[in-house]
Amino acid sequence: MKITADTGSCVASGQCVLLAPGTFDQDEDAGTVVLLADEPADGEEDAVRQAELTCPAAAIRLSGA
């Protein structure tokens, strides 16, 4: 599965980082999503799917999931 994150629509809720910290981080200044890799970290596939569903801004998109 490939991950994309739209930093322009991100509202910095941090849910993605809480769910999948090996895949997502937050920008220190803006708090917006930082994608650590374009594929889930080992063992975080389900958490990344949950992050997509949980994101209040729908800033996370998965393809080939």
mmCIF file as Biopython writes it, N, C-alpha, C and O atoms, coordinates in Angstrom:
data_model
#
loop_
_atom_site.group_PDB
_atom_site.id
_atom_site.type_symbol
_atom_site.label_atom_id
_atom_site.label_alt_id
_atom_site.label_comp_id
_atom_site.label_asym_id
_atom_site.label_entity_id
_atom_site.label_seq_id
_atom_site.pdbx_PDB_ins_code
_atom_site.Cartn_x
_atom_site.Cartn_y
_atom_site.Cartn_z
_atom_site.occupancy
_atom_site.B_iso_or_equiv
_atom_site.auth_seq_id
_atom_site.auth_asym_id
_atom_site.pdbx_PDB_model_num
ATOM 1   N N  . MET A ? 1  ? 0.836   -1.176 0.000  1.0 0.0 1  A 1 
ATOM 2   C CA . MET A ? 1  ? 0.000   0.000  0.000  1.0 0.0 1  A 1 
ATOM 3   C C  . MET A ? 1  ? 0.880   1.237  0.000  1.0 0.0 1  A 1 
ATOM 4   O O  . MET A ? 1  ? 1.899   1.292  0.688  1.0 0.0 1  A 1 
ATOM 5   N N  . LYS A ? 2  ? 0.477   2.217  -0.772 1.0 0.0 2  A 1 
ATOM 6   C CA . LYS A ? 2  ? 1.186   3.498  -0.840 1.0 0.0 2  A 1 
ATOM 7   C C  . LYS A ? 2  ? 0.401   4.541  -0.053 1.0 0.0 2  A 1 
ATOM 8   O O  . LYS A ? 2  ? -0.830  4.559  -0.079 1.0 0.0 2  A 1 
ATOM 9   N N  . ILE A ? 3  ? 1.128   5.408  0.646  1.0 0.0 3  A 1 
ATOM 10  C CA . ILE A ? 3  ? 0.525   6.440  1.480  1.0 0.0 3  A 1 
ATOM 11  C C  . ILE A ? 3  ? 0.866   7.806  0.903  1.0 0.0 3  A 1 
ATOM 12  O O  . ILE A ? 3  ? 1.996   8.054  0.482  1.0 0.0 3  A 1 
ATOM 13  N N  . THR A ? 4  ? -0.123  8.683  0.890  1.0 0.0 4  A 1 
ATOM 14  C CA . THR A ? 4  ? 0.135   10.092 0.601  1.0 0.0 4  A 1 
ATOM 15  C C  . THR A ? 4  ? -0.503  10.912 1.715  1.0 0.0 4  A 1 
ATOM 16  O O  . THR A ? 4  ? -1.518  10.521 2.292  1.0 0.0 4  A 1 
ATOM 17  N N  . ALA A ? 5  ? 0.101   12.038 2.001  1.0 0.0 5  A 1 
ATOM 18  C CA . ALA A ? 5  ? -0.411  12.925 3.047  1.0 0.0 5  A 1 
ATOM 19  C C  . ALA A ? 5  ? -0.431  14.348 2.508  1.0 0.0 5  A 1 
ATOM 20  O O  . ALA A ? 5  ? 0.576   14.857 2.016  1.0 0.0 5  A 1 
ATOM 21  N N  . ASP A ? 6  ? -1.594  14.978 2.610  1.0 0.0 6  A 1 
ATOM 22  C CA . ASP A ? 6  ? -1.783  16.346 2.129  1.0 0.0 6  A 1 
ATOM 23  C C  . ASP A ? 6  ? -1.557  17.308 3.295  1.0 0.0 6  A 1 
ATOM 24  O O  . ASP A ? 6  ? -2.454  17.533 4.108  1.0 0.0 6  A 1 
ATOM 25  N N  . THR A ? 7  ? -0.368  17.862 3.365  1.0 0.0 7  A 1 
ATOM 26  C CA . THR A ? 7  ? -0.047  18.777 4.466  1.0 0.0 7  A 1 
ATOM 27  C C  . THR A ? 7  ? -0.874  20.053 4.409  1.0 0.0 7  A 1 
ATOM 28  O O  . THR A ? 7  ? -1.084  20.704 5.432  1.0 0.0 7  A 1 
ATOM 29  N N  . GLY A ? 8  ? -1.344  20.413 3.223  1.0 0.0 8  A 1 
ATOM 30  C CA . GLY A ? 8  ? -2.157  21.612 3.074  1.0 0.0 8  A 1 
ATOM 31  C C  . GLY A ? 8  ? -3.515  21.512 3.729  1.0 0.0 8  A 1 
ATOM 32  O O  . GLY A ? 8  ? -4.071  22.520 4.165  1.0 0.0 8  A 1 
ATOM 33  N N  . SER A ? 9  ? -4.061  20.299 3.804  1.0 0.0 9  A 1 
ATOM 34  C CA . SER A ? 9  ? -5.368  20.136 4.439  1.0 0.0 9  A 1 
ATOM 35  C C  . SER A ? 9  ? -5.265  19.595 5.868  1.0 0.0 9  A 1 
ATOM 36  O O  . SER A ? 9  ? -6.270  19.544 6.578  1.0 0.0 9  A 1 
ATOM 37  N N  . CYS A ? 10 ? -4.083  19.198 6.292  1.0 0.0 10 A 1 
ATOM 38  C CA . CYS A ? 10 ? -3.870  18.668 7.644  1.0 0.0 10 A 1 
ATOM 39  C C  . CYS A ? 10 ? -4.222  19.731 8.695  1.0 0.0 10 A 1 
ATOM 40  O O  . CYS A ? 10 ? -3.848  20.896 8.559  1.0 0.0 10 A 1 
ATOM 41  N N  . VAL A ? 11 ? -4.945  19.314 9.743  1.0 0.0 11 A 1 
ATOM 42  C CA . VAL A ? 11 ? -5.318  20.231 10.821 1.0 0.0 11 A 1 
ATOM 43  C C  . VAL A ? 11 ? -4.509  19.983 12.099 1.0 0.0 11 A 1 
ATOM 44  O O  . VAL A ? 11 ? -4.846  20.506 13.161 1.0 0.0 11 A 1 
ATOM 45  N N  . ALA A ? 12 ? -3.455  19.193 11.993 1.0 0.0 12 A 1 
ATOM 46  C CA . ALA A ? 12 ? -2.498  18.963 13.084 1.0 0.0 12 A 1 
ATOM 47  C C  . ALA A ? 12 ? -3.114  18.316 14.315 1.0 0.0 12 A 1 
ATOM 48  O O  . ALA A ? 12 ? -2.739  18.646 15.440 1.0 0.0 12 A 1 
ATOM 49  N N  . SER A ? 13 ? -4.055  17.398 14.117 1.0 0.0 13 A 1 
ATOM 50  C CA . SER A ? 13 ? -4.666  16.722 15.270 1.0 0.0 13 A 1 
ATOM 51  C C  . SER A ? 13 ? -3.725  15.682 15.882 1.0 0.0 13 A 1 
ATOM 52  O O  . SER A ? 13 ? -3.836  15.369 17.067 1.0 0.0 13 A 1 
ATOM 53  N N  . GLY A ? 14 ? -2.804  15.150 15.083 1.0 0.0 14 A 1 
ATOM 54  C CA . GLY A ? 14 ? -1.816  14.202 15.592 1.0 0.0 14 A 1 
ATOM 55  C C  . GLY A ? 14 ? -2.308  12.779 15.750 1.0 0.0 14 A 1 
ATOM 56  O O  . GLY A ? 14 ? -1.580  11.935 16.273 1.0 0.0 14 A 1 
ATOM 57  N N  . GLN A ? 15 ? -3.524  12.487 15.313 1.0 0.0 15 A 1 
ATOM 58  C CA . GLN A ? 15 ? -4.057  11.131 15.456 1.0 0.0 15 A 1 
ATOM 59  C C  . GLN A ? 15 ? -3.216  10.109 14.701 1.0 0.0 15 A 1 
ATOM 60  O O  . GLN A ? 15 ? -3.021  8.990  15.176 1.0 0.0 15 A 1 
ATOM 61  N N  . CYS A ? 16 ? -2.723  10.487 13.539 1.0 0.0 16 A 1 
ATOM 62  C CA . CYS A ? 16 ? -1.909  9.566  12.744 1.0 0.0 16 A 1 
ATOM 63  C C  . CYS A ? 16 ? -0.628  9.176  13.482 1.0 0.0 16 A 1 
ATOM 64  O O  . CYS A ? 16 ? -0.206  8.021  13.440 1.0 0.0 16 A 1 
ATOM 65  N N  . VAL A ? 17 ? -0.023  10.136 14.147 1.0 0.0 17 A 1 
ATOM 66  C CA . VAL A ? 17 ? 1.217   9.880  14.877 1.0 0.0 17 A 1 
ATOM 67  C C  . VAL A ? 17 ? 0.955   8.974  16.079 1.0 0.0 17 A 1 
ATOM 68  O O  . VAL A ? 17 ? 1.755   8.090  16.385 1.0 0.0 17 A 1 
ATOM 69  N N  . LEU A ? 18 ? -0.155  9.197  16.748 1.0 0.0 18 A 1 
ATOM 70  C CA . LEU A ? 18 ? -0.508  8.342  17.878 1.0 0.0 18 A 1 
ATOM 71  C C  . LEU A ? 18 ? -0.767  6.905  17.442 1.0 0.0 18 A 1 
ATOM 72  O O  . LEU A ? 18 ? -0.410  5.961  18.147 1.0 0.0 18 A 1 
ATOM 73  N N  . LEU A ? 19 ? -1.387  6.744  16.282 1.0 0.0 19 A 1 
ATOM 74  C CA . LEU A ? 19 ? -1.730  5.414  15.791 1.0 0.0 19 A 1 
ATOM 75  C C  . LEU A ? 19 ? -0.551  4.695  15.137 1.0 0.0 19 A 1 
ATOM 76  O O  . LEU A ? 19 ? -0.391  3.489  15.324 1.0 0.0 19 A 1 
ATOM 77  N N  . ALA A ? 20 ? 0.260   5.399  14.390 1.0 0.0 20 A 1 
ATOM 78  C CA . ALA A ? 20 ? 1.341   4.774  13.624 1.0 0.0 20 A 1 
ATOM 79  C C  . ALA A ? 20 ? 2.608   5.633  13.671 1.0 0.0 20 A 1 
ATOM 80  O O  . ALA A ? 20 ? 2.962   6.268  12.677 1.0 0.0 20 A 1 
ATOM 81  N N  . PRO A ? 21 ? 3.282   5.656  14.803 1.0 0.0 21 A 1 
ATOM 82  C CA . PRO A ? 21 ? 4.450   6.535  14.965 1.0 0.0 21 A 1 
ATOM 83  C C  . PRO A ? 21 ? 5.658   6.159  14.120 1.0 0.0 21 A 1 
ATOM 84  O O  . PRO A ? 21 ? 6.569   6.971  13.957 1.0 0.0 21 A 1 
ATOM 85  N N  . GLY A ? 22 ? 5.684   4.959  13.587 1.0 0.0 22 A 1 
ATOM 86  C CA . GLY A ? 22 ? 6.780   4.574  12.703 1.0 0.0 22 A 1 
ATOM 87  C C  . GLY A ? 22 ? 6.572   5.035  11.273 1.0 0.0 22 A 1 
ATOM 88  O O  . GLY A ? 22 ? 7.493   4.983  10.457 1.0 0.0 22 A 1 
ATOM 89  N N  . THR A ? 23 ? 5.368   5.483  10.971 1.0 0.0 23 A 1 
ATOM 90  C CA . THR A ? 23 ? 5.016   5.901  9.614  1.0 0.0 23 A 1 
ATOM 91  C C  . THR A ? 23 ? 4.788   7.404  9.517  1.0 0.0 23 A 1 
ATOM 92  O O  . THR A ? 23 ? 5.094   8.019  8.496  1.0 0.0 23 A 1 
ATOM 93  N N  . PHE A ? 24 ? 4.248   7.994  10.585 1.0 0.0 24 A 1 
ATOM 94  C CA . PHE A ? 24 ? 3.916   9.425  10.587 1.0 0.0 24 A 1 
ATOM 95  C C  . PHE A ? 24 ? 4.641   10.155 11.708 1.0 0.0 24 A 1 
ATOM 96  O O  . PHE A ? 24 ? 4.957   9.577  12.748 1.0 0.0 24 A 1 
ATOM 97  N N  . ASP A ? 25 ? 4.894   11.429 11.474 1.0 0.0 25 A 1 
ATOM 98  C CA . ASP A ? 25 ? 5.420   12.333 12.488 1.0 0.0 25 A 1 
ATOM 99  C C  . ASP A ? 25 ? 4.707   13.666 12.285 1.0 0.0 25 A 1 
ATOM 100 O O  . ASP A ? 25 ? 3.887   13.808 11.378 1.0 0.0 25 A 1 
ATOM 101 N N  . GLN A ? 26 ? 5.026   14.645 13.137 1.0 0.0 26 A 1 
ATOM 102 C CA . GLN A ? 26 ? 4.448   15.975 12.995 1.0 0.0 26 A 1 
ATOM 103 C C  . GLN A ? 26 ? 5.552   17.000 12.869 1.0 0.0 26 A 1 
ATOM 104 O O  . GLN A ? 26 ? 6.586   16.905 13.531 1.0 0.0 26 A 1 
ATOM 105 N N  . ASP A ? 27 ? 5.325   17.981 12.014 1.0 0.0 27 A 1 
ATOM 106 C CA . ASP A ? 27 ? 6.243   19.098 11.864 1.0 0.0 27 A 1 
ATOM 107 C C  . ASP A ? 27 ? 6.329   19.851 13.188 1.0 0.0 27 A 1 
ATOM 108 O O  . ASP A ? 27 ? 5.302   20.166 13.789 1.0 0.0 27 A 1 
ATOM 109 N N  . GLU A ? 28 ? 7.526   20.135 13.638 1.0 0.0 28 A 1 
ATOM 110 C CA . GLU A ? 28 ? 7.709   20.785 14.939 1.0 0.0 28 A 1 
ATOM 111 C C  . GLU A ? 28 ? 7.093   22.181 15.002 1.0 0.0 28 A 1 
ATOM 112 O O  . GLU A ? 28 ? 6.611   22.593 16.057 1.0 0.0 28 A 1 
ATOM 113 N N  . ASP A ? 29 ? 7.102   22.902 13.909 1.0 0.0 29 A 1 
ATOM 114 C CA . ASP A ? 29 ? 6.576   24.256 13.911 1.0 0.0 29 A 1 
ATOM 115 C C  . ASP A ? 29 ? 5.077   24.305 13.648 1.0 0.0 29 A 1 
ATOM 116 O O  . ASP A ? 29 ? 4.331   24.899 14.427 1.0 0.0 29 A 1 
ATOM 117 N N  . ALA A ? 30 ? 4.635   23.694 12.572 1.0 0.0 30 A 1 
ATOM 118 C CA . ALA A ? 30 ? 3.225   23.782 12.170 1.0 0.0 30 A 1 
ATOM 119 C C  . ALA A ? 30 ? 2.358   22.687 12.791 1.0 0.0 30 A 1 
ATOM 120 O O  . ALA A ? 30 ? 1.142   22.844 12.898 1.0 0.0 30 A 1 
ATOM 121 N N  . GLY A ? 31 ? 2.977   21.585 13.197 1.0 0.0 31 A 1 
ATOM 122 C CA . GLY A ? 31 ? 2.218   20.473 13.754 1.0 0.0 31 A 1 
ATOM 123 C C  . GLY A ? 31 ? 1.572   19.588 12.710 1.0 0.0 31 A 1 
ATOM 124 O O  . GLY A ? 31 ? 0.883   18.627 13.051 1.0 0.0 31 A 1 
ATOM 125 N N  . THR A ? 32 ? 1.787   19.902 11.437 1.0 0.0 32 A 1 
ATOM 126 C CA . THR A ? 32 ? 1.163   19.128 10.365 1.0 0.0 32 A 1 
ATOM 127 C C  . THR A ? 32 ? 1.884   17.803 10.145 1.0 0.0 32 A 1 
ATOM 128 O O  . THR A ? 32 ? 3.022   17.612 10.574 1.0 0.0 32 A 1 
ATOM 129 N N  . VAL A ? 33 ? 1.200   16.909 9.477  1.0 0.0 33 A 1 
ATOM 130 C CA . VAL A ? 33 ? 1.703   15.562 9.254  1.0 0.0 33 A 1 
ATOM 131 C C  . VAL A ? 33 ? 3.005   15.571 8.445  1.0 0.0 33 A 1 
ATOM 132 O O  . VAL A ? 33 ? 3.169   16.338 7.496  1.0 0.0 33 A 1 
ATOM 133 N N  . VAL A ? 34 ? 3.909   14.699 8.851  1.0 0.0 34 A 1 
ATOM 134 C CA . VAL A ? 34 ? 5.136   14.424 8.111  1.0 0.0 34 A 1 
ATOM 135 C C  . VAL A ? 34 ? 5.117   12.932 7.819  1.0 0.0 34 A 1 
ATOM 136 O O  . VAL A ? 34 ? 5.031   12.119 8.739  1.0 0.0 34 A 1 
ATOM 137 N N  . LEU A ? 35 ? 5.194   12.575 6.574  1.0 0.0 35 A 1 
ATOM 138 C CA . LEU A ? 35 ? 5.204   11.186 6.160  1.0 0.0 35 A 1 
ATOM 139 C C  . LEU A ? 35 ? 6.638   10.680 6.221  1.0 0.0 35 A 1 
ATOM 140 O O  . LEU A ? 35 ? 7.508   11.190 5.515  1.0 0.0 35 A 1 
ATOM 141 N N  . LEU A ? 36 ? 6.889   9.676  7.065  1.0 0.0 36 A 1 
ATOM 142 C CA . LEU A ? 36 ? 8.236   9.146  7.220  1.0 0.0 36 A 1 
ATOM 143 C C  . LEU A ? 36 ? 8.612   8.182  6.103  1.0 0.0 36 A 1 
ATOM 144 O O  . LEU A ? 36 ? 9.793   7.986  5.817  1.0 0.0 36 A 1 
ATOM 145 N N  . ALA A ? 37 ? 7.612   7.584  5.476  1.0 0.0 37 A 1 
ATOM 146 C CA . ALA A ? 37 ? 7.833   6.665  4.353  1.0 0.0 37 A 1 
ATOM 147 C C  . ALA A ? 37 ? 6.542   6.600  3.546  1.0 0.0 37 A 1 
ATOM 148 O O  . ALA A ? 37 ? 5.462   6.872  4.069  1.0 0.0 37 A 1 
ATOM 149 N N  . ASP A ? 38 ? 6.656   6.240  2.278  1.0 0.0 38 A 1 
ATOM 150 C CA . ASP A ? 38 ? 5.445   6.162  1.461  1.0 0.0 38 A 1 
ATOM 151 C C  . ASP A ? 38 ? 4.760   4.804  1.555  1.0 0.0 38 A 1 
ATOM 152 O O  . ASP A ? 38 ? 3.773   4.552  0.864  1.0 0.0 38 A 1 
ATOM 153 N N  . GLU A ? 39 ? 5.286   3.929  2.411  1.0 0.0 39 A 1 
ATOM 154 C CA . GLU A ? 39 ? 4.658   2.653  2.728  1.0 0.0 39 A 1 
ATOM 155 C C  . GLU A ? 39 ? 4.690   2.495  4.247  1.0 0.0 39 A 1 
ATOM 156 O O  . GLU A ? 39 ? 5.584   3.038  4.896  1.0 0.0 39 A 1 
ATOM 157 N N  . PRO A ? 40 ? 3.734   1.761  4.832  1.0 0.0 40 A 1 
ATOM 158 C CA . PRO A ? 40 ? 3.692   1.606  6.289  1.0 0.0 40 A 1 
ATOM 159 C C  . PRO A ? 40 ? 4.962   0.961  6.851  1.0 0.0 40 A 1 
ATOM 160 O O  . PRO A ? 40 ? 5.565   0.093  6.218  1.0 0.0 40 A 1 
ATOM 161 N N  . ALA A ? 41 ? 5.350   1.393  8.032  1.0 0.0 41 A 1 
ATOM 162 C CA . ALA A ? 41 ? 6.438   0.741  8.743  1.0 0.0 41 A 1 
ATOM 163 C C  . ALA A ? 41 ? 6.013   -0.691 9.061  1.0 0.0 41 A 1 
ATOM 164 O O  . ALA A ? 41 ? 4.819   -0.987 9.092  1.0 0.0 41 A 1 
ATOM 165 N N  . ASP A ? 42 ? 6.966   -1.573 9.293  1.0 0.0 42 A 1 
ATOM 166 C CA . ASP A ? 42 ? 6.666   -2.970 9.600  1.0 0.0 42 A 1 
ATOM 167 C C  . ASP A ? 42 ? 5.660   -3.085 10.733 1.0 0.0 42 A 1 
ATOM 168 O O  . ASP A ? 42 ? 5.848   -2.512 11.806 1.0 0.0 42 A 1 
ATOM 169 N N  . GLY A ? 43 ? 4.599   -3.826 10.486 1.0 0.0 43 A 1 
ATOM 170 C CA . GLY A ? 43 ? 3.594   -4.066 11.505 1.0 0.0 43 A 1 
ATOM 171 C C  . GLY A ? 43 ? 2.579   -2.958 11.690 1.0 0.0 43 A 1 
ATOM 172 O O  . GLY A ? 43 ? 1.707   -3.073 12.552 1.0 0.0 43 A 1 
ATOM 173 N N  . GLU A ? 44 ? 2.659   -1.873 10.904 1.0 0.0 44 A 1 
ATOM 174 C CA . GLU A ? 44 ? 1.752   -0.744 11.087 1.0 0.0 44 A 1 
ATOM 175 C C  . GLU A ? 44 ? 0.669   -0.639 10.003 1.0 0.0 44 A 1 
ATOM 176 O O  . GLU A ? 44 ? -0.004  0.387  9.902  1.0 0.0 44 A 1 
ATOM 177 N N  . GLU A ? 45 ? 0.501   -1.676 9.206  1.0 0.0 45 A 1 
ATOM 178 C CA . GLU A ? 45 ? -0.475  -1.615 8.119  1.0 0.0 45 A 1 
ATOM 179 C C  . GLU A ? 45 ? -1.877  -1.314 8.633  1.0 0.0 45 A 1 
ATOM 180 O O  . GLU A ? 45 ? -2.544  -0.415 8.120  1.0 0.0 45 A 1 
ATOM 181 N N  . ASP A ? 46 ? -2.329  -2.054 9.639  1.0 0.0 46 A 1 
ATOM 182 C CA . ASP A ? 46 ? -3.672  -1.828 10.188 1.0 0.0 46 A 1 
ATOM 183 C C  . ASP A ? 46 ? -3.784  -0.458 10.836 1.0 0.0 46 A 1 
ATOM 184 O O  . ASP A ? 46 ? -4.811  0.210  10.709 1.0 0.0 46 A 1 
ATOM 185 N N  . ALA A ? 47 ? -2.738  -0.037 11.527 1.0 0.0 47 A 1 
ATOM 186 C CA . ALA A ? 47 ? -2.748  1.272  12.184 1.0 0.0 47 A 1 
ATOM 187 C C  . ALA A ? 47 ? -2.795  2.402  11.150 1.0 0.0 47 A 1 
ATOM 188 O O  . ALA A ? 47 ? -3.433  3.429  11.380 1.0 0.0 47 A 1 
ATOM 189 N N  . VAL A ? 48 ? -2.125  2.215  10.025 1.0 0.0 48 A 1 
ATOM 190 C CA . VAL A ? 48 ? -2.146  3.230  8.971  1.0 0.0 48 A 1 
ATOM 191 C C  . VAL A ? 48 ? -3.543  3.310  8.354  1.0 0.0 48 A 1 
ATOM 192 O O  . VAL A ? 48 ? -4.022  4.400  8.043  1.0 0.0 48 A 1 
ATOM 193 N N  . ARG A ? 49 ? -4.194  2.163  8.177  1.0 0.0 49 A 1 
ATOM 194 C CA . ARG A ? 49 ? -5.578  2.177  7.685  1.0 0.0 49 A 1 
ATOM 195 C C  . ARG A ? 49 ? -6.481  2.929  8.670  1.0 0.0 49 A 1 
ATOM 196 O O  . ARG A ? 49 ? -7.344  3.708  8.265  1.0 0.0 49 A 1 
ATOM 197 N N  . GLN A ? 50 ? -6.271  2.687  9.955  1.0 0.0 50 A 1 
ATOM 198 C CA . GLN A ? 50 ? -7.061  3.379  10.978 1.0 0.0 50 A 1 
ATOM 199 C C  . GLN A ? 50 ? -6.763  4.876  10.973 1.0 0.0 50 A 1 
ATOM 200 O O  . GLN A ? 50 ? -7.666  5.688  11.175 1.0 0.0 50 A 1 
ATOM 201 N N  . ALA A ? 51 ? -5.508  5.242  10.745 1.0 0.0 51 A 1 
ATOM 202 C CA . ALA A ? 51 ? -5.139  6.656  10.675 1.0 0.0 51 A 1 
ATOM 203 C C  . ALA A ? 51 ? -5.854  7.343  9.520  1.0 0.0 51 A 1 
ATOM 204 O O  . ALA A ? 51 ? -6.297  8.483  9.653  1.0 0.0 51 A 1 
ATOM 205 N N  . GLU A ? 52 ? -5.968  6.656  8.389  1.0 0.0 52 A 1 
ATOM 206 C CA . GLU A ? 52 ? -6.696  7.241  7.260  1.0 0.0 52 A 1 
ATOM 207 C C  . GLU A ? 52 ? -8.155  7.487  7.635  1.0 0.0 52 A 1 
ATOM 208 O O  . GLU A ? 52 ? -8.709  8.539  7.318  1.0 0.0 52 A 1 
ATOM 209 N N  . LEU A ? 53 ? -8.767  6.534  8.299  1.0 0.0 53 A 1 
ATOM 210 C CA . LEU A ? 53 ? -10.176 6.664  8.687  1.0 0.0 53 A 1 
ATOM 211 C C  . LEU A ? 53 ? -10.390 7.697  9.791  1.0 0.0 53 A 1 
ATOM 212 O O  . LEU A ? 53 ? -11.439 8.337  9.851  1.0 0.0 53 A 1 
ATOM 213 N N  . THR A ? 54 ? -9.409  7.855  10.653 1.0 0.0 54 A 1 
ATOM 214 C CA . THR A ? 54 ? -9.519  8.727  11.822 1.0 0.0 54 A 1 
ATOM 215 C C  . THR A ? 54 ? -9.179  10.185 11.520 1.0 0.0 54 A 1 
ATOM 216 O O  . THR A ? 54 ? -9.640  11.085 12.221 1.0 0.0 54 A 1 
ATOM 217 N N  . CYS A ? 55 ? -8.397  10.419 10.506 1.0 0.0 55 A 1 
ATOM 218 C CA . CYS A ? 55 ? -7.942  11.780 10.197 1.0 0.0 55 A 1 
ATOM 219 C C  . CYS A ? 55 ? -9.142  12.718 10.003 1.0 0.0 55 A 1 
ATOM 220 O O  . CYS A ? 55 ? -9.948  12.496 9.100  1.0 0.0 55 A 1 
ATOM 221 N N  . PRO A ? 56 ? -9.275  13.760 10.834 1.0 0.0 56 A 1 
ATOM 222 C CA . PRO A ? 56 ? -10.424 14.654 10.735 1.0 0.0 56 A 1 
ATOM 223 C C  . PRO A ? 56 ? -10.424 15.505 9.464  1.0 0.0 56 A 1 
ATOM 224 O O  . PRO A ? 56 ? -11.469 16.028 9.079  1.0 0.0 56 A 1 
ATOM 225 N N  . ALA A ? 57 ? -9.295  15.649 8.821  1.0 0.0 57 A 1 
ATOM 226 C CA . ALA A ? 57 ? -9.199  16.466 7.617  1.0 0.0 57 A 1 
ATOM 227 C C  . ALA A ? 57 ? -9.127  15.616 6.347  1.0 0.0 57 A 1 
ATOM 228 O O  . ALA A ? 57 ? -9.039  16.156 5.244  1.0 0.0 57 A 1 
ATOM 229 N N  . ALA A ? 58 ? -9.164  14.295 6.495  1.0 0.0 58 A 1 
ATOM 230 C CA . ALA A ? 58 ? -9.003  13.380 5.363  1.0 0.0 58 A 1 
ATOM 231 C C  . ALA A ? 58 ? -7.719  13.691 4.585  1.0 0.0 58 A 1 
ATOM 232 O O  . ALA A ? 58 ? -7.703  13.649 3.355  1.0 0.0 58 A 1 
ATOM 233 N N  . ALA A ? 59 ? -6.651  14.001 5.315  1.0 0.0 59 A 1 
ATOM 234 C CA . ALA A ? 59 ? -5.379  14.364 4.700  1.0 0.0 59 A 1 
ATOM 235 C C  . ALA A ? 59 ? -4.535  13.157 4.335  1.0 0.0 59 A 1 
ATOM 236 O O  . ALA A ? 59 ? -3.549  13.286 3.610  1.0 0.0 59 A 1 
ATOM 237 N N  . ILE A ? 60 ? -4.909  11.985 4.829  1.0 0.0 60 A 1 
ATOM 238 C CA . ILE A ? 60 ? -4.150  10.770 4.559  1.0 0.0 60 A 1 
ATOM 239 C C  . ILE A ? 60 ? -4.927  9.922  3.556  1.0 0.0 60 A 1 
ATOM 240 O O  . ILE A ? 60 ? -6.119  9.665  3.724  1.0 0.0 60 A 1 
ATOM 241 N N  . ARG A ? 61 ? -4.228  9.500  2.519  1.0 0.0 61 A 1 
ATOM 242 C CA . ARG A ? 61 ? -4.842  8.663  1.486  1.0 0.0 61 A 1 
ATOM 243 C C  . ARG A ? 61 ? -3.984  7.412  1.268  1.0 0.0 61 A 1 
ATOM 244 O O  . ARG A ? 61 ? -2.755  7.478  1.244  1.0 0.0 61 A 1 
ATOM 245 N N  . LEU A ? 62 ? -4.653  6.290  1.112  1.0 0.0 62 A 1 
ATOM 246 C CA . LEU A ? 62 ? -3.981  5.027  0.831  1.0 0.0 62 A 1 
ATOM 247 C C  . LEU A ? 62 ? -4.388  4.553  -0.556 1.0 0.0 62 A 1 
ATOM 248 O O  . LEU A ? 62 ? -5.538  4.713  -0.965 1.0 0.0 62 A 1 
ATOM 249 N N  . SER A ? 63 ? -3.451  3.975  -1.266 1.0 0.0 63 A 1 
ATOM 250 C CA . SER A ? 63 ? -3.763  3.374  -2.556 1.0 0.0 63 A 1 
ATOM 251 C C  . SER A ? 63 ? -3.140  1.975  -2.589 1.0 0.0 63 A 1 
ATOM 252 O O  . SER A ? 63 ? -2.083  1.730  -2.007 1.0 0.0 63 A 1 
ATOM 253 N N  . GLY A ? 64 ? -3.809  1.091  -3.268 1.0 0.0 64 A 1 
ATOM 254 C CA . GLY A ? 64 ? -3.326  -0.290 -3.328 1.0 0.0 64 A 1 
ATOM 255 C C  . GLY A ? 64 ? -3.489  -1.013 -2.012 1.0 0.0 64 A 1 
ATOM 256 O O  . GLY A ? 64 ? -2.792  -1.992 -1.744 1.0 0.0 64 A 1 
ATOM 257 N N  . ALA A ? 65 ? -4.414  -0.532 -1.181 1.0 0.0 65 A 1 
ATOM 258 C CA . ALA A ? 65 ? -4.578  -1.103 0.159  1.0 0.0 65 A 1 
ATOM 259 C C  . ALA A ? 65 ? -5.361  -2.388 0.124  1.0 0.0 65 A 1 
ATOM 260 O O  . ALA A ? 65 ? -5.590  -3.000 1.167  1.0 0.0 65 A 1 
#
